[in-house]
Amino acid sequence: MLAKDILIKIFSQQRKLWELREQALCSLRNRYSARLTYCSDASFRRSMQNVCKRKQMLNYENSDGLGRPACLENASQIALRGAVRWTRTLISSRSFSVNTCRSKNSNSDLGGESQDLEDDLLEDGDIDQLIQQQITTGVGDQDHRVFIVHPDIKWGQRKPRLTTAALQMEEAVGLVSTLQNWTVVDKIIVSTKTPEKRRIFGKGNFQALTERIRGLPQITAVFVNVECLAPVTERELEGAWGVKVFDRYTVVLHIFRCNARTKEAKLQISLAEIPLLRSQLKNDLANLDQQGGGSRYIMGSGETFMEVQQRLLKERELKLRATLEKLKRKRCLLRFQRQDRDFPIISVVGYTNCGKTTLIKALTGDAGLQPRDQLFATLDVTVHAGQLPSHMTVLFVDTIGFLSQLPHQLIDSFSATLQDVVHSDLIIHVRDISHPESLNQKVDVLNVLKNLQVPSRLMDSIIEVHNKIDLIDGYQPTEPNIQPISALKGQGLEVLKKRIEDVILKTTGKHILTIKVDLSSSQLSWLYREATVQEVGVVPEEGTANVKVIISSAAYGRYRKLFQAS
């Protein structure tokens, strides 16, 4: 076969492949136009034409003297490689910079150890690449005018017992209001037997709700206040209402994305997006099947475009998990370094916006902490040093806030961060006692701790703090063994510090001892270095001192071995 005939055949195959790509691209662009920002048609075509010229056409530089190609690639190999590149381009076109995402949030402050972890990550190009490839999961960075729908379960096991539909609606409004330029246009509570129906609501309620939504042309999205919508339900609702439909998983994930400041948090959010992206791909596959295009294969490769996207998504998930496992090992190293210094570690946990950061700032005097009155202001674990009344140095760990109906996939993605709670010496559970759902929030927090498999020794020694008592006139504690405070006003903090000290001494096996030391030796300097020195009473005529210290059993054993103390 002459070179001219070969070229004609290759160009014919390439033209068919290009037409197939154009059809798939147009179909996907129509479905994603409300949620994704693509590159322009002209720039996309130029990009694809350049790829074809470079990689899929004959390489004339390697041809022989008669103009015939030195080698020809199999047509299916050309097509499959082109499809993979097309899919990567498609995924890349969905990516966005997390730092440009807007929320009602300023730059969060990092603790010293978190900054050390960040410094290690700055040199990792793979992590930077993963973050730059972060994929938007349907929300994008556009503004929305939202209609909120709360399904109110009237009876059955799934009916909430410790809250009301009105309070749940109030929390949903708070979630939307956290995002800058997202506004609530209207809201409604609709009764249902179970939210697991295909359309969630009964026929009559659904028809009335649809008429109300379509009668508000200014809305751009509907927020259905359930944990997670099934792909088929999301598709049904969007088709009936003609706007984007979000659930709690999507909205909370978008808040996380907007508030994330460290690379670790951004990677954890990317991992949490994977299940949502996988559901969206199933939706796309169903739509293609309905249009008669879901079973198209890539010219002999044995894979459809959808299968290629699913495979690339799986590759990304594996890479994210491997990267986060590396970060987990670095966190373990930092944790071991803290333990080597023998500093007690106190984790402060609680429902989102309960005042954890404000409490840590009040206990440590750390001016770098800037608490904010908003949901999920803290997404990164930070560590802050403070002193108890005995001058014992302790480390307070600020953690991510919890939320009711928070999907398990989201908690699993942040498990590496929350492992600091599992390995602490004491847990302080902060409750916003002024909140009408305080009891329900307590149950949610304890359930999350249980799912994290926190040891029973830690669960039994939890100090429960009732915060914001200044907002309640004539506050009187209604539960035993709780500590009432106002972190903002400073009420009850000294009593709380004393209780923390008592529990720490008990749980860590530290002792308060008075040791007689020889001032001519290095005993005193050793005690300052290895223990907490409270008082030093010098006896000049003897050249000794009586030193009151807080010391662990292990450190005291080393002291006796070094100085033969009796």
C-alpha positions as CSV (number, residue, x, y, z in Angstrom):
1,M,0.0,0.0,0.0
2,L,1.3,3.4,-1.0
3,A,2.1,6.1,1.6
4,K,-0.7,8.2,0.1
5,D,-3.3,5.4,0.7
6,I,-2.1,4.9,4.2
7,L,-2.4,8.6,5.0
8,I,-5.9,8.7,3.6
9,K,-6.9,5.7,5.7
10,I,-5.4,7.2,8.9
11,F,-7.1,10.6,8.3
12,S,-10.4,8.8,7.7
13,Q,-10.1,7.0,11.0
14,Q,-9.1,10.2,12.7
15,R,-12.1,12.0,11.3
16,K,-14.4,9.3,12.7
17,L,-12.7,9.5,16.1
18,W,-13.0,13.2,16.1
19,E,-16.8,13.1,15.3
20,L,-17.3,10.6,18.2
21,R,-15.4,12.8,20.6
22,E,-17.4,15.9,19.5
23,Q,-20.7,14.0,20.1
24,A,-19.6,12.9,23.6
25,L,-18.2,16.3,24.4
26,C,-21.4,18.1,23.4
27,S,-23.5,15.7,25.4
28,L,-21.4,16.1,28.5
29,R,-21.1,19.8,28.1
30,N,-24.9,20.2,28.0
31,R,-25.3,18.1,31.2
32,Y,-22.5,19.8,33.1
33,S,-23.1,23.4,32.0
34,A,-24.9,24.3,35.2
35,R,-22.2,23.0,37.4
36,L,-18.9,23.2,35.6
37,T,-16.9,25.9,33.9
38,Y,-15.3,24.6,30.7
39,C,-12.7,26.1,28.5
40,S,-14.0,27.8,25.4
41,D,-14.9,25.7,22.3
42,A,-12.2,27.3,20.3
43,S,-9.5,26.8,22.8
44,F,-10.6,23.2,23.4
45,R,-10.5,22.4,19.6
46,R,-7.1,24.0,19.2
47,S,-5.8,21.9,22.1
48,M,-7.2,18.7,20.7
49,Q,-5.9,19.5,17.2
50,N,-2.5,20.1,18.6
51,V,-2.6,16.8,20.4
52,C,-3.7,15.0,17.3
53,K,-0.9,16.6,15.2
54,R,1.7,15.8,17.8
55,K,0.7,12.3,18.8
56,Q,-1.8,10.7,16.5
57,M,-0.6,11.6,13.0
58,L,2.4,10.1,11.2
59,N,5.8,11.2,12.3
60,Y,7.4,12.5,9.2
61,E,10.7,13.1,10.9
62,N,11.1,9.3,11.2
63,S,9.9,8.5,7.7
64,D,12.1,7.0,5.0
65,G,13.3,8.7,1.9
66,L,10.1,7.9,-0.1
67,G,7.9,9.7,2.4
68,R,6.5,6.5,3.9
69,P,6.2,6.3,7.7
70,A,8.8,4.3,9.5
71,C,6.0,2.7,11.7
72,L,2.3,2.9,12.0
73,E,0.3,2.7,15.3
74,N,-2.6,0.4,15.7
75,A,-5.8,2.4,15.2
76,S,-7.3,1.2,18.5
77,Q,-4.2,2.2,20.4
78,I,-4.4,5.7,18.8
79,A,-8.1,6.0,19.7
80,L,-7.7,4.7,23.3
81,R,-4.7,6.9,24.1
82,G,-6.6,9.9,22.6
83,A,-9.6,9.1,24.7
84,V,-7.6,8.9,27.9
85,R,-6.0,12.2,27.0
86,W,-9.4,13.7,26.2
87,T,-10.8,12.5,29.6
88,R,-7.8,13.9,31.4
89,T,-8.4,17.2,29.6
90,L,-12.0,17.1,30.6
91,I,-11.2,16.4,34.3
92,S,-8.6,19.1,34.2
93,S,-11.1,21.6,32.8
94,R,-13.4,20.9,35.8
95,S,-10.6,21.7,38.2
96,F,-10.4,24.9,40.1
97,S,-8.2,26.6,42.6
98,V,-9.5,26.1,46.2
99,N,-8.0,29.4,47.2
100,T,-10.3,31.2,44.9
101,C,-13.4,29.7,46.5
102,R,-15.2,32.3,48.4
103,S,-16.5,31.9,51.9
104,K,-17.2,34.2,54.9
105,N,-13.8,33.3,56.3
106,S,-10.4,34.9,56.6
107,N,-7.1,33.1,56.6
108,S,-7.0,30.6,59.4
109,D,-4.1,30.5,61.8
110,L,-1.9,27.4,62.0
111,G,-0.4,25.9,65.0
112,G,3.4,25.4,65.1
113,E,3.3,21.7,64.4
114,S,0.8,22.1,61.6
115,Q,3.1,24.7,60.0
116,D,6.0,22.2,60.3
117,L,3.9,19.6,58.5
118,E,3.1,22.2,55.8
119,D,6.8,23.0,55.4
120,D,7.4,19.3,54.7
121,L,4.6,19.2,52.1
122,L,5.8,22.3,50.3
123,E,8.6,20.3,48.7
124,D,6.3,17.6,47.4
125,G,5.4,18.3,43.8
126,D,2.9,15.4,43.6
127,I,0.8,16.9,46.4
128,D,0.7,20.3,44.6
129,Q,-0.4,18.5,41.4
130,L,-3.2,16.7,43.2
131,I,-4.5,19.9,44.7
132,Q,-4.4,21.7,41.4
133,Q,-6.4,18.9,39.9
134,Q,-9.1,19.1,42.5
135,I,-12.4,18.5,40.9
136,T,-15.6,20.5,41.6
137,T,-18.4,18.2,42.6
138,G,-21.4,19.9,41.0
139,V,-21.4,23.1,43.1
140,G,-18.6,25.0,41.4
141,D,-17.7,28.5,42.6
142,Q,-20.7,30.3,41.3
143,D,-23.2,32.2,43.5
144,H,-26.6,30.6,44.2
145,R,-30.0,31.8,45.3
146,V,-31.3,28.8,47.2
147,F,-34.7,27.4,48.1
148,I,-34.4,25.1,51.1
149,V,-36.6,22.1,51.5
150,H,-36.6,20.2,54.8
151,P,-38.3,16.7,54.7
152,D,-40.1,16.3,58.1
153,I,-40.4,12.6,59.0
154,K,-43.6,12.3,61.0
155,W,-43.2,8.9,62.6
156,G,-41.1,5.7,62.6
157,Q,-37.6,4.9,63.7
158,R,-36.0,7.6,61.6
159,K,-38.1,10.4,63.2
160,P,-35.7,12.7,65.2
161,R,-36.4,12.5,68.9
162,L,-34.2,15.3,70.4
163,T,-34.9,18.1,67.9
164,T,-37.6,19.6,65.8
165,A,-38.1,20.4,62.1
166,A,-37.9,24.1,62.8
167,L,-34.5,23.8,64.5
168,Q,-33.2,21.5,61.7
169,M,-34.4,24.1,59.2
170,E,-32.6,26.8,61.2
171,E,-29.3,24.8,60.9
172,A,-29.8,24.3,57.2
173,V,-30.2,28.1,56.8
174,G,-27.0,28.5,58.8
175,L,-25.1,26.2,56.4
176,V,-26.2,28.1,53.3
177,S,-25.5,31.5,55.0
178,T,-21.9,30.4,55.7
179,L,-21.1,30.6,52.0
180,Q,-20.5,34.1,50.6
181,N,-23.0,35.3,48.0
182,W,-25.2,32.3,48.7
183,T,-28.6,33.6,49.7
184,V,-31.8,31.9,50.9
185,V,-34.7,33.0,48.7
186,D,-37.4,30.8,50.4
187,K,-37.7,27.8,52.6
188,I,-40.4,25.2,53.4
189,I,-40.9,22.2,55.7
190,V,-42.7,19.3,53.9
191,S,-44.0,16.2,55.6
192,T,-43.0,12.7,54.4
193,K,-43.2,9.2,55.6
194,T,-39.6,8.4,54.7
195,P,-36.9,10.4,52.7
196,E,-35.9,7.2,50.9
197,K,-38.6,7.4,48.3
198,R,-37.5,8.1,44.8
199,R,-39.0,11.6,44.9
200,I,-38.8,11.8,48.8
201,F,-42.3,13.1,49.1
202,G,-45.8,11.8,48.4
203,K,-47.5,12.6,45.0
204,G,-49.6,15.5,46.3
205,N,-46.8,17.2,48.4
206,F,-44.4,16.8,45.5
207,Q,-46.7,18.4,43.0
208,A,-47.4,21.3,45.3
209,L,-43.7,21.7,46.0
210,T,-42.8,21.6,42.3
211,E,-45.4,24.3,41.5
212,R,-43.9,26.5,44.2
213,I,-40.3,26.1,43.0
214,R,-41.2,26.7,39.4
215,G,-43.1,29.8,40.5
216,L,-39.9,31.3,41.8
217,P,-37.8,31.9,38.6
218,Q,-35.1,33.8,40.6
219,I,-33.8,30.6,42.4
220,T,-30.8,28.8,41.0
221,A,-30.6,25.8,43.3
222,V,-32.7,23.7,45.8
223,F,-31.1,22.5,49.0
224,V,-32.9,19.3,50.2
225,N,-31.9,19.0,53.9
226,V,-31.1,15.2,53.9
227,E,-27.8,13.5,54.5
228,C,-27.2,12.3,50.9
229,L,-29.4,12.0,47.9
230,A,-29.3,8.8,45.8
231,P,-28.2,9.5,42.2
232,V,-31.6,8.5,40.8
233,T,-33.4,10.8,43.2
234,E,-31.1,13.7,42.4
235,R,-31.7,13.2,38.7
236,E,-35.5,13.0,39.2
237,L,-35.6,16.2,41.3
238,E,-33.5,18.2,38.9
239,G,-35.6,17.1,36.0
240,A,-38.8,18.1,37.7
241,W,-37.6,21.4,39.2
242,G,-35.3,22.5,36.4
243,V,-32.5,23.7,38.7
244,K,-29.5,22.2,40.5
245,V,-30.3,20.1,43.6
246,F,-27.9,19.8,46.6
247,D,-28.0,17.7,49.7
248,R,-26.1,18.2,53.1
249,Y,-23.1,16.2,51.8
250,T,-22.7,18.5,48.8
251,V,-23.2,21.7,50.8
252,V,-21.0,20.8,53.7
253,L,-18.3,19.6,51.4
254,H,-18.4,22.9,49.6
255,I,-18.1,24.8,52.9
256,F,-15.1,22.6,53.7
257,R,-13.6,23.4,50.3
258,C,-14.0,27.1,50.8
259,N,-12.5,27.1,54.4
260,A,-9.6,24.8,53.7
261,R,-6.2,26.5,54.1
262,T,-3.6,23.7,54.5
263,K,-2.6,21.2,51.9
264,E,-3.6,18.3,54.1
265,A,-7.2,19.7,54.5
266,K,-7.5,20.2,50.7
267,L,-6.3,16.6,50.0
268,Q,-8.8,15.2,52.6
269,I,-11.6,17.2,50.9
270,S,-10.5,15.8,47.5
271,L,-10.8,12.3,48.9
272,A,-14.2,13.1,50.3
273,E,-15.4,14.2,46.9
274,I,-14.7,10.9,45.3
275,P,-18.0,9.1,46.3
276,L,-19.9,12.1,45.0
277,L,-18.0,12.2,41.7
278,R,-18.6,8.5,41.3
279,S,-22.4,9.0,41.8
280,Q,-22.3,11.8,39.2
281,L,-20.6,9.4,36.7
282,K,-23.4,6.9,37.3
283,N,-25.9,9.7,36.6
284,D,-24.0,10.5,33.4
285,L,-24.0,6.8,32.3
286,A,-27.8,6.6,32.9
287,N,-28.3,9.7,30.8
288,L,-26.1,8.4,28.0
289,D,-28.0,5.1,27.9
290,Q,-31.3,7.0,27.6
291,Q,-29.8,8.9,24.7
292,G,-28.5,5.8,23.0
293,G,-24.8,6.7,23.5
294,G,-23.9,5.0,26.8
295,S,-22.5,1.8,25.1
296,R,-20.2,3.4,22.6
297,Y,-16.7,1.9,22.6
298,I,-13.5,3.7,21.7
299,M,-12.6,2.1,18.3
300,G,-11.6,-1.4,19.4
301,S,-10.3,-0.5,22.8
302,G,-13.0,-2.3,24.7
303,E,-13.7,0.7,26.9
304,T,-16.4,3.4,26.7
305,F,-15.7,7.0,27.5
306,M,-17.6,6.5,30.8
307,E,-15.4,3.5,31.8
308,V,-12.3,5.5,31.0
309,Q,-13.5,8.3,33.4
310,Q,-14.3,5.7,36.1
311,R,-10.9,4.2,35.8
312,L,-9.1,7.6,36.0
313,L,-11.2,8.4,39.0
314,K,-10.1,5.2,40.7
315,E,-6.5,6.0,39.9
316,R,-7.0,9.5,41.5
317,E,-8.5,7.9,44.6
318,L,-5.6,5.5,45.1
319,K,-3.1,8.3,44.7
320,L,-5.0,10.5,47.2
321,R,-5.1,7.7,49.7
322,A,-1.4,6.9,49.3
323,T,-0.6,10.6,49.8
324,L,-2.7,10.9,52.9
325,E,-1.2,7.8,54.3
326,K,2.2,9.5,53.9
327,L,0.8,12.5,55.8
328,K,-0.6,10.2,58.4
329,R,2.9,8.8,59.0
330,K,4.3,12.4,59.4
331,R,1.5,13.2,61.9
332,C,2.5,10.1,63.9
333,L,6.1,11.3,63.9
334,L,5.0,14.7,65.3
335,R,2.8,12.9,67.9
336,F,5.8,10.8,69.0
337,Q,7.9,13.9,69.3
338,R,5.2,15.4,71.6
339,Q,5.1,12.3,73.7
340,D,8.9,12.2,74.0
341,R,8.7,15.7,75.5
342,D,6.3,14.3,78.1
343,F,3.7,17.1,77.5
344,P,0.2,16.0,78.3
345,I,-2.1,16.3,75.2
346,I,-5.6,17.6,75.7
347,S,-8.0,17.4,72.7
348,V,-10.9,19.9,72.6
349,V,-13.9,18.6,70.7
350,G,-17.5,19.7,70.2
351,Y,-20.2,20.6,67.8
352,T,-19.3,23.1,65.1
353,N,-19.4,26.7,66.4
354,C,-19.6,25.7,70.0
355,G,-16.6,27.9,71.1
356,K,-13.7,25.4,71.0
357,T,-11.2,27.9,69.6
358,T,-12.4,30.7,71.9
359,L,-11.8,28.4,74.9
360,I,-8.3,27.4,73.8
361,K,-7.4,31.0,73.3
362,A,-8.7,31.8,76.8
363,L,-6.7,29.0,78.4
364,T,-3.5,29.6,76.5
365,G,-3.5,33.3,75.9
366,D,-2.5,32.6,72.3
367,A,-3.1,35.9,70.5
368,G,-2.6,34.2,67.1
369,L,-5.9,32.4,67.5
370,Q,-8.8,34.3,65.9
371,P,-12.1,32.6,66.7
372,R,-14.9,33.3,64.2
373,D,-18.7,33.0,64.7
374,Q,-19.4,30.7,61.8
375,L,-19.8,27.0,61.0
376,F,-16.6,25.0,60.3
377,A,-14.2,27.9,60.9
378,T,-11.6,25.3,61.9
379,L,-10.7,22.4,59.5
380,D,-7.1,21.8,60.5
381,V,-5.8,20.3,63.8
382,T,-3.6,22.9,65.5
383,V,-1.7,22.5,68.7
384,H,-1.3,25.3,71.3
385,A,0.8,25.2,74.5
386,G,-0.7,26.4,77.8
387,Q,0.0,26.2,81.6
388,L,-2.1,24.8,84.4
389,P,-2.1,26.3,88.0
390,S,0.8,24.1,88.9
391,H,2.9,25.5,86.0
392,M,2.6,22.2,84.2
393,T,2.9,22.7,80.4
394,V,0.1,21.0,78.4
395,L,-0.8,21.0,74.7
396,F,-4.3,21.9,73.7
397,V,-5.4,20.4,70.3
398,D,-8.1,22.3,68.4
399,T,-10.1,20.0,66.2
400,I,-12.7,20.2,63.4
401,G,-16.3,20.7,64.6
402,F,-18.9,17.9,64.3
403,L,-22.3,18.1,62.7
404,S,-25.5,16.1,62.7
405,Q,-26.2,13.9,59.7
406,L,-22.6,14.2,58.6
407,P,-21.9,11.4,56.1
408,H,-19.5,8.7,57.2
409,Q,-17.4,9.2,54.0
410,L,-16.6,12.7,55.2
411,I,-15.5,11.6,58.7
412,D,-13.4,8.8,57.1
413,S,-11.6,11.3,54.9
414,F,-10.6,13.3,58.0
415,S,-9.7,10.2,60.0
416,A,-5.9,11.0,59.8
417,T,-6.5,14.4,61.4
418,L,-8.9,13.1,64.0
419,Q,-6.4,10.4,65.1
420,D,-4.9,13.1,67.3
421,V,-8.0,12.9,69.5
422,V,-7.6,9.1,69.9
423,H,-4.1,9.5,71.1
424,S,-4.6,12.3,73.6
425,D,-4.4,12.1,77.4
426,L,-7.7,14.0,78.0
427,I,-10.7,15.0,76.0
428,I,-12.7,18.2,76.8
429,H,-16.2,18.2,75.3
430,V,-17.4,21.8,74.7
431,R,-21.1,22.3,74.5
432,D,-22.9,25.5,73.5
433,I,-25.4,25.3,76.4
434,S,-27.3,28.3,75.1
435,H,-28.3,26.4,71.9
436,P,-31.8,24.9,71.8
437,E,-30.4,21.7,70.3
438,S,-27.5,21.3,72.9
439,L,-28.6,17.8,74.0
440,N,-29.0,16.6,70.4
441,Q,-25.5,18.0,69.6
442,K,-24.0,16.2,72.6
443,V,-25.4,12.9,71.3
444,D,-24.0,13.6,67.8
445,V,-20.5,14.3,69.2
446,L,-20.4,11.2,71.4
447,N,-21.5,9.1,68.4
448,V,-18.6,10.5,66.3
449,L,-16.1,9.7,69.1
450,K,-17.5,6.2,69.3
451,N,-17.1,5.7,65.6
452,L,-13.5,6.9,65.9
453,Q,-13.0,4.1,68.4
454,V,-11.8,6.4,71.1
455,P,-10.5,4.2,74.0
456,S,-12.8,3.7,77.0
457,R,-10.3,5.2,79.3
458,L,-10.6,8.5,77.4
459,M,-14.4,8.3,77.1
460,D,-14.7,7.7,80.9
461,S,-12.5,10.7,81.8
462,I,-14.1,13.3,79.4
463,I,-14.6,16.7,81.0
464,E,-17.9,18.1,79.8
465,V,-17.9,21.9,79.5
466,H,-21.0,24.0,79.3
467,N,-20.0,27.1,77.4
468,K,-21.8,30.4,76.8
469,I,-23.5,30.5,80.2
470,D,-23.4,34.3,79.9
471,L,-26.2,34.0,77.3
472,I,-28.6,32.3,79.8
473,D,-30.2,34.4,82.6
474,G,-29.9,32.7,85.9
475,Y,-28.1,29.6,84.5
476,Q,-28.2,26.6,86.8
477,P,-26.4,23.3,85.9
478,T,-28.9,20.5,85.3
479,E,-26.4,17.7,84.9
480,P,-23.7,16.3,87.3
481,N,-20.0,16.5,86.8
482,I,-20.1,19.3,84.3
483,Q,-18.1,22.5,84.2
484,P,-20.0,25.8,83.5
485,I,-17.9,28.5,81.8
486,S,-18.0,31.5,79.5
487,A,-14.9,31.3,77.3
488,L,-15.6,34.8,75.9
489,K,-16.2,36.4,79.3
490,G,-13.6,34.3,81.3
491,Q,-16.1,32.9,83.7
492,G,-15.2,29.6,85.4
493,L,-11.8,29.2,83.7
494,E,-9.7,28.9,86.8
495,V,-11.9,26.2,88.2
496,L,-11.8,24.4,84.8
497,K,-7.9,24.6,84.8
498,K,-7.8,23.1,88.3
499,R,-10.1,20.2,87.2
500,I,-8.0,19.6,84.1
501,E,-4.9,19.4,86.3
502,D,-6.5,16.9,88.6
503,V,-7.6,14.6,85.8
504,I,-4.2,14.9,83.9
505,L,-2.3,13.9,87.1
506,K,-4.5,10.9,87.4
507,T,-4.5,9.8,83.8
508,T,-0.8,10.3,83.0
509,G,0.5,8.8,86.3
510,K,2.3,12.0,87.3
511,H,3.1,12.8,90.9
512,I,3.7,15.9,93.0
513,L,6.8,15.3,95.1
514,T,9.2,17.4,97.2
515,I,12.8,16.4,96.4
516,K,15.9,17.5,98.3
517,V,18.7,18.3,95.9
518,D,22.4,19.3,96.3
519,L,22.9,22.7,94.8
520,S,26.5,21.9,93.9
521,S,25.3,19.1,91.5
522,S,23.3,19.2,88.3
523,Q,20.2,17.8,90.0
524,L,18.2,21.0,90.0
525,S,18.9,21.7,86.3
526,W,17.9,18.1,85.4
527,L,14.6,18.5,87.2
528,Y,13.9,21.8,85.4
529,R,14.6,20.0,82.1
530,E,12.7,16.7,82.8
531,A,9.9,17.7,85.2
532,T,7.7,20.6,86.1
533,V,9.3,22.6,89.0
534,Q,6.7,24.4,91.1
535,E,8.7,25.7,94.1
536,V,12.3,25.9,95.2
537,G,13.1,26.4,98.9
538,V,16.9,27.0,99.3
539,V,18.6,26.0,102.6
540,P,21.8,28.1,102.4
541,E,23.6,26.6,105.5
542,E,23.3,23.1,104.0
543,G,23.9,24.0,100.4
544,T,20.7,22.2,99.4
545,A,17.1,23.0,98.3
546,N,13.7,21.5,98.7
547,V,12.2,21.3,95.2
548,K,8.5,20.7,94.7
549,V,8.0,19.1,91.3
550,I,5.4,17.3,89.1
551,I,7.2,14.3,87.7
552,S,6.2,11.1,85.9
553,S,7.1,7.7,87.3
554,A,9.4,7.0,84.5
555,A,11.3,10.4,84.9
556,Y,11.5,9.8,88.7
557,G,13.0,6.4,88.0
558,R,15.7,8.0,85.8
559,Y,16.4,10.6,88.4
560,R,16.9,8.0,91.1
561,K,19.2,6.1,88.8
562,L,21.3,9.1,87.9
563,F,21.6,10.7,91.3
564,Q,20.9,7.8,93.7
565,A,18.2,9.7,95.4
566,S,16.6,8.0,98.4
